[in-house]
Amino acid sequence: MARTATEERVKRLKSHLERENPPLAEVVEHFQELDAVARKLGFMTTDDSYATQISWWPVVAVLGTFSAGKSTFLNEYLGLPLQRTGNQAVDDKFTVICYGSDDEPKQLPGMALDSDPRLPFYRISEAIESDTAGEGKRIDSYLQLKTCNADVLRGKILIDSPGFDADKQRNATLLITDHIIGLSDLVLVFFDARHPEPGAMTDTLEHLVANTINRHDSDKFLYILNQIDNTAREDNPEEVVAAWQRAMAQSGLTAGRFYRIYSEQAASPIADNQVRERLRAKRDEDLAAIKSRFQQMDVDRAYRITGLLEQSGTHLRDVLIPELIKARHTWFRRARWLNGVVFGAMIIALAYWSITSDLWDGFVFTPLAAFPGLLQWLIGGGVIVVLGMLYSRLRLMAGRSVLRKLKRDNRPGDDGKRLAMAFEKNLASWRPNVASGRPDGWTGRTQRKLDTLIASADVLIQKFNDRFTRPSGRGDEEQ
């Protein structure tokens, strides 16, 4: 059987991971099995896969306000001036940065990201288009891909964002920002220490901070107060940090660490040696802590992706399938009501007709009266066929009314799209027992397979634990 483009990409991904990280290649196999379950139930097409909806490489997102020093930080981390810097907003695109073997950096258009499932933003244009008509075609105005030959980039992806101001952003920019936050292993949120007036940034703090409070992965957010060297004259970095902490608390975040850094090359001269050394020591300590989190990402990635396998399976079993069953029950109630009204009206009309007319007397004198048995069978068979067709038509009408409502409902993520697809598959299937609510393809065997896939995440976690930990203190040969 010919493979789809998505299936070929997943196959190549698995082949790559078998060389780079064999345990993760096993996770790909489980995702493929989950794809098979979702496709059987109608929640996914053959051109889609759970494996293409996540980033298989560690991703670091750098978000923050205008002129907060994001690009300067990335250039120093990479060891080359890849990103433009300046006091004003210098780039209005999201820039995905990954390793390239060429000596000279390369810049590629946004479509390079939109069409490659191995990279972030695969098919992001579809999400943008559904949110804002016409903008999906302008993907190159929102995204760009840059490659550079920097060893620190091997095995990871960085994302530099344009300056953020929530109340001035376009819908597509907010959508991309939320997408980045969701797929990243580490999110660096930069603030500018030169503007210690966080109260004026309520909307920005709300979007970048308040919405992260209830996330299960909120520990991946690092809040960075950059250009702290500008506090040297007043020698009050603690007061600046405290002002930002109060602003964060007003947005609902009472936990989380602030990292205080600045660029040595871009720093303002600090005349007082003691102040300079104190700021430098604190900066070096915090930079080391940030880089330590970078190094930890490869381990975190294995657990993150395995967790996403469990979350995807659980979401399918505990959210999408119950919603589909609920939609089928609604379909049954509407079909029962519609058929009751139509057939009830027909019975009443037929009863009234038989009482007030001499229809039945006329049959005795027709030429067909010589074949009363055959005539009765023909009439009865024809009536049954017509009534069956009418019942099927009314049932389909009721189902389409439910489908229209599912498409109108505003559900989180792509749940609405997947639910509508699965329900439409049920409409196309002739299942007389609509009242059971059991979706097409949701058999006991399928349910057991999905339960097994969800439980397999724990087994995979144990394998990662065996790889990264040694509780006994002994080596592999002694375990």
N, C-alpha and C positions, 0 to 999 in steps of 0.2 A: 504494500500500500504506500502510495506517495505521501511523503511528509509535508506538512505545511512549513512556511518560513519560520514560524515561531518554534515549532518542534525541532527544526534543524538548529536554531539558535540555542535552544535549551540543551540539545545534544552536544554542541560545541562547548557550552559552558561546563557541562559535566566532564567532558574530556580534559578541559583546562584544569579544573579543580582536582581531578584524579592525580595530576602531576604536582599541583601546588599545595593542596590541602585535602587529602583523601577522605577524612571524616565528613567534610562539607559536600563532597561528591555524593555521599550516601544520602545526605539531606535532599539533594536534587532529585534523587530517585523517589523519595517520599512525596515531594512536591508533584512529581509526575503522576503518582498514584492518586493524589488529591485532585489533580486536574481531571483524571478519568472519572472520579465520582461526581465532580461538579458538572462535567459535560453530560454524563448520563442523566442527571437531573435537569439539565437545561440551563444551568446558571452560567455556563461558559461555552464559548465556541472553540473550534479546533485551532483558531488563530489567536487564542489567548492562553495564558498560563499564569498560575500564581508565582512561578519562578521568575517571571519577567516584571513583576510588580514591586520587587525589592532590589536593593543594591547589594551585590555579592562582594563588593570591595568596601573596606572601611571608608566612610565619608565624614569629612569635617566641614561643617558649614560656618562661615564667618558672616554674622549679621551685625547690624548696628546702625547708629545714626550717621548723618552726613558728617564727613571730616573727622571721624572718630579714630582714624589711623588704621583701618582694616587692611588696606592695600600695602601700607608700609610694613605692617607686621608680617604679611605673607611674603613680601619681597625679601625681608631679612631671614625668614624661615627657609625660603628656597635658595637663598644665596645669590640671587640675580634680580635685576629690575624688571620683572615680568609685567607687573601691574602699574598703571599710571597712578601717580600720587599728587596731592595738592590740597590746598585749604578749601577749595570749592568742590562741588560734586563733579567728578571727572569721568564717570562711567555710569550709564543708566541701564546696563545689562547685567544679568547674572552670568558670571564667568565660571565655568567648570574647568578645573586645572588637573591634568593627569600627566603621568610620565610619558615621555617620548624619547626615542633613541637618537633623533637628529640633534646635531650640535646647536642649531638655531631653533628658537621657539617657533611653533606653528599656531596659527589662529584659524579655526574652522567655524562655519556658520551653525546656527542653532539647530538646523535640520539634522546635523550629524548626531546630536543628542536625542532628538525626537525619534530617530529611526533605529537606534541601537539598544537592545534590551540589557546589554551588559553595563550600561551607563545610566546615571540618574536622568530623569525627565523623558524616559521612553514613552512615547505617545502622549506627552503632556499637551500637545496641540489640540487633541480631542477634548480634553478637560477644559482648556481655555475656550475653545469654540462653543462648548455647551453652556459655559458660564456667560460669555460675551460674544455674540454672533459677529463673525468677521475677523476676530482677533487671532483665532487659531492659525490662520494663513500667514500671520505676521510673526511667526515664531522666531525668525532671525532678529527681530527688533527687541526680543526679550532675553534671548540666550546666545551664548557663544562658548566654544570649546577651545582651550589653549593647552598645548603640550610643551613640555620643556625637559631637558636632560638634567634632572636634579635627583640625586640618589634618595633624598628624603621622601620623594613622591612614589617610590616603588611600592606597589601593593596598596596604595590609598588614593583617594580623590579629594581634592579641596574645592570648595565652592565659595567664591567671593561675590557678595551681593552689593547692589547699588545702595547708596545711603537710604535709610528707611525713615519715613515720616507717615505714620498710619493714616492720618486724616487727609493726606494728599495723594495717596497711592491709588492707582487704577485697580479695578477688580482683579485683573489678570496677575498683577504684581503681588497682590495679597494672596492669591491662590497659589502662585509659585512659591512664595515664602512659606506658606503652610505645608506645601509639598516637601520642601527642603527640610523643614523641622521634623516632619514625620519620618523621612528616610535616613536622616543623619545619625551617626554613632556618637558624634560630639558636636555640640553647638556652642560656638563662641559668640557671646553677645557683647559688642563693644559700645562703651559710652565715652564721651569726651570730657575729661577732667577740666578742660578749659571753660566749660559752661556748667558750673555747679548749681544749676537751677532746674532740677528734674521736675519740679511742679508744672512747668510749661510743656511737658512731654507726656501728658496723661494718656492720649490715644496710643502713642508709640509703646509706652510701658504696658498698656492694656493688652496690646496685640503680642508683643514679644515676651511678656512676663506673665501676666495674669492667666492667660490661656494655658500655661504650662504647669500650673499648680497641681492639678489633679491627674497629670500624666503618670503612667506607670514607670516611665523612663526619665523622670524629671532630673535625675542626677547627672544626665549628660549635658546639662546646661552649665556653662562657665561664664560668669559675669565679669567682664574685664573693664576696669577703669583705666583707660589709656591716656598717655601724655600727662602722667602724674607729675612730671618734672615742672609743670607750670605752677605747682603749689609751692615750689622751693622758696620763692620770695617771702611768702607769708609763713612758710614752714608749718602748714596745717593740713597735711594729707589725711589725717584721721578725721578731721571735720568734714572734708569733702566726701570721704567714704561714708561717713555717718549720714550725710544729707541724702546720698543715693540709697542707702539702706532704708531710710525712712520712706522715701518715695516708693521703693519696692514693697515695703510693708503696707502702704496705702493701696497698692494694687493687689494685696492679698498674699504676697510672698514673704514669709518670715524666716525662711531657711535659705541657705545658699551662701557661697563664699564669693567675695570680691577679690579679684587679682589686680594688683597695682603694677602697671608696667609703663615703659616709655622707650622710644627709640634713641639709642646713643647718638646716632648720626643726625637725627632731626631735633635733638633736645636743645632747649635754650641753655645758654651758659649758666652754670650755677657757681656763684662766687664763693660761697661758704663751703669749705672743705668737709666739715662735719655733716652738713645737710646733704651734700653731694654723695658722700660715702654711705650715709644712711639710706637715701633713696635708691642708690645703686644696689646695695645689699638686698633691700626688699624686692627690687625689680628682679634681680638674679634668682632669688628664692622663688618668686612667683612664676617666672619664665620656666624654671626647672620643673615646677609642679605641672605647668601646662604641657610641656614636652613629655613628661612622664605619662600623662593621660593619652597623648598621641601614641606612645609606644604600647600602651595597654589595649589599643583598639583592635589589634588583630585577634587577641583573645576574646575581647568583648563581641567581635563580629560573629564568632562561632555560636555563642550563646544567643545573640540577638536573632540570627537567622533561624535557629532551632525554635526559639520562642515564637517567631512569626509563623512557623509551620503549625505549632499548636494553636496559636490564635486564629489562624485562617481556618483550620479544621473545626475549631470550637464555634467560630462565628457562623460557619456553614451549617453546623448541626443545631446550634442553640438559637440562632437568629433567623437566618434565611429560610431554612426548611419550616420552622414553625410559622413564619409569615406566609409562606406558600400554602401551608395547610389551612391557615386562616382564610386566605384568599379563595381557596377551593370551597370552604364552607360557605363563604359569602356567595360564591357562584351557585352552590346548591340551593341556598335559600331564595336567591333571585330567580333561578330556573323553576323552582317549585311554585313560587308565587306567580310567575308569568304563565306557566303551563296551567296552573289552577284557574287563572282568570280566563284564558282563551278556551280551554276545554270545558270549563264550567259554563261559559257563554254558549258554546256549541251544544252542550247537552240540553240546556234550557230552551234554546232555539228549536232543536230537534223535537223535544217533547211538545213544545207549543205547536209546531207544524203538524205532528202526527195527530194531535187532538183536533185541530181546526180544519183539516183537509181530508179528502178522500184518496190520498196518495196511494195507500196500500190496496184499496179496492181496484184501482186502475191496473195494477200489476197482473191481476187475474186474467185480464182480457188481452194482454199483449201477446205477440207471437212467441215470446220466450217462455210463455207459461208451460209449454210442452216439456221444457227442461228445467223444472223448478230446482232440483238439487244442484245442477251445474251452475245455474244462475246465482243461487245463494252462495255457492263457494266463490264464484268470481267476484260478486259484490263484496262479500266479506273480506276476501284477499285484497281487493283494491282499496277498501276502506282502511285496512290495517297498514298497508304500504303508505297511503296518504297521511294517516295519523302519525306513523313513525317518522316520516319526513318532516311533518310539522313539528313534532316533539323535538327532533334534532335541530331544526332551525331555531326554535325558541330557546333551546338550551344554549346554542351558539351565541344568540343575541345577548342572553344574560351574561355569558362569559366575556363577551367583548366589552360590555359595560364595566365589568370589574377590571379588565385590562386597561381601559382608558383611565380609570381612577388610579391604578398603580403607576401609570406613566406620569400622571399629574402630581402624585405625591412627592414631596420634597424629603427624600431620605438621605441619611449621611453617606458620603462617599459615592460609590457606584452601586450601592445596594438596590436602589430603585431600578436601575437598568437591568441588573442581574435577575431581580425578582420578576420583572416584566417578561424577560426572555424565558424564564422557567415556566411562568404561567401560560405564555403563548404556546409553548411546547405541549402543555397539558390540553390546551384548546384543540390542537391539531390531532390529538390522540382520542380515539373512541373508547371512552371508559364509562360504561353505563352506571357504575356505582360511584357517582360523584359524591354522594353523601358521606362516604367513608373518609374523605379528606386526604387519603394517602396519595401523594404526588406520583406521577408517572415515573417509574424507575426507582422509587423509594421502597425497596424490598428489604426483608430481614437481612439478607446477605449483604446488601449495600450498607445498611446501618451498622452491621458488625464490622465491615471493612473500614468505615469512617471512624468508628470507636477505636479500632486498632491503630489507625494512623495517628490519631490524637495521642494515644497512650505511648506511641513509639517515640514521641519527643522526649519523654523521661529517659528512655533507654539511650537516646543519643546524648542527652546531657550527661549521663553517667559515663559515656565513652569520652566526652570532653574532660570530665573530671579526672578520669584515669590518665589522660594525656597531660593535663596541666598541674595536677596535684599528687602528692605522695603523703597521705596522712600517717602512714606507718613509718616514714622516714627512711624506707629502704628503696633500693633501686629496682629497675624493671625485673631483673633476674630473681629478685627476692620477693616480689609481690605475690 
